[in-house]
């Protein structure tokens, strides 16, 4: 079985049970967000919900920790990057 996730308008495939941060790292989708103060790129550090470096928008919910979310078919994700 394959799970399809849309990240920044591109489609990625995953297996059920994979967490979102792992999917994004596997596909080299970094940074996940930018530091609001100095705009440096941030990416997962702890992979267990302590560091808050993996914040993304998931299905319209801002500031979601990607490392704590299991992928779901049709999930829509947006990284927090300034253009």
C-alpha positions as CSV (number, residue, x, y, z in Angstrom):
1,X,0.0,0.0,0.0
2,X,1.2,3.5,-0.8
3,X,0.3,6.8,0.9
4,X,0.3,9.9,-1.2
5,X,1.3,13.2,0.5
6,X,1.3,16.6,-1.1
7,X,4.2,18.8,0.1
8,X,4.5,22.4,-1.3
9,X,2.3,21.4,-4.3
10,X,4.4,18.3,-5.2
11,X,3.4,14.7,-4.7
12,X,5.4,12.2,-2.6
13,X,4.8,8.6,-1.9
14,X,5.3,6.9,1.5
15,X,4.4,3.7,3.3
16,X,1.8,3.7,6.0
17,X,3.3,4.3,9.5
18,X,6.2,6.6,8.3
19,X,6.3,9.9,10.1
20,X,6.1,13.1,8.1
21,X,9.6,14.3,9.1
22,X,11.2,11.1,7.9
23,X,9.4,11.4,4.5
24,X,10.5,14.9,4.1
25,X,14.1,14.1,5.1
26,X,14.2,11.1,2.7
27,X,13.2,13.4,-0.1
28,X,15.7,16.2,0.8
29,X,12.9,18.7,1.6
30,X,15.0,21.0,3.7
31,X,14.8,23.4,5.4
32,X,11.4,22.7,7.0
33,X,11.0,26.3,8.2
34,X,13.0,29.5,8.7
35,X,13.9,31.1,12.0
36,X,11.7,34.2,12.2
37,X,14.5,36.3,13.6
38,X,17.4,35.7,11.2
39,X,15.7,33.6,8.4
40,X,18.2,30.7,8.8
41,X,16.9,27.4,7.7
42,X,15.8,24.9,10.3
43,X,15.3,21.1,10.1
44,X,14.5,18.3,12.5
45,X,17.1,17.7,15.3
46,X,15.6,15.3,17.9
47,X,12.9,13.5,15.9
48,X,10.9,13.0,19.1
49,X,9.0,16.3,19.6
50,X,11.3,18.1,22.0
51,X,13.2,20.6,19.7
52,X,10.3,22.1,17.6
53,X,12.6,22.5,14.6
54,X,10.3,20.5,12.3
55,X,7.3,22.8,12.4
56,X,5.2,22.7,9.2
57,X,1.6,23.4,8.3
58,X,-0.4,20.1,8.0
59,X,-3.9,20.2,6.4
60,X,-4.2,23.9,7.3
61,X,-3.0,23.5,10.9
62,X,0.0,25.7,11.5
63,X,3.0,24.9,13.7
64,X,2.6,21.1,13.5
65,X,5.6,19.0,14.6
66,X,6.3,16.8,11.5
67,X,8.2,14.3,13.6
68,X,5.1,13.5,15.6
69,X,2.7,13.1,12.6
70,X,2.2,9.8,10.8
71,X,1.6,10.3,7.1
72,X,-2.0,10.0,5.8
73,X,-3.2,9.6,2.3
74,X,-4.0,13.0,0.8
75,X,-2.3,15.0,3.5
76,X,-1.4,18.5,2.4
77,X,1.8,20.0,3.9
78,X,3.4,23.4,3.5
79,X,6.9,24.3,4.8
80,X,7.2,27.6,6.6
81,X,9.5,29.4,4.2
82,X,9.5,33.1,3.2
83,X,9.6,33.7,-0.5
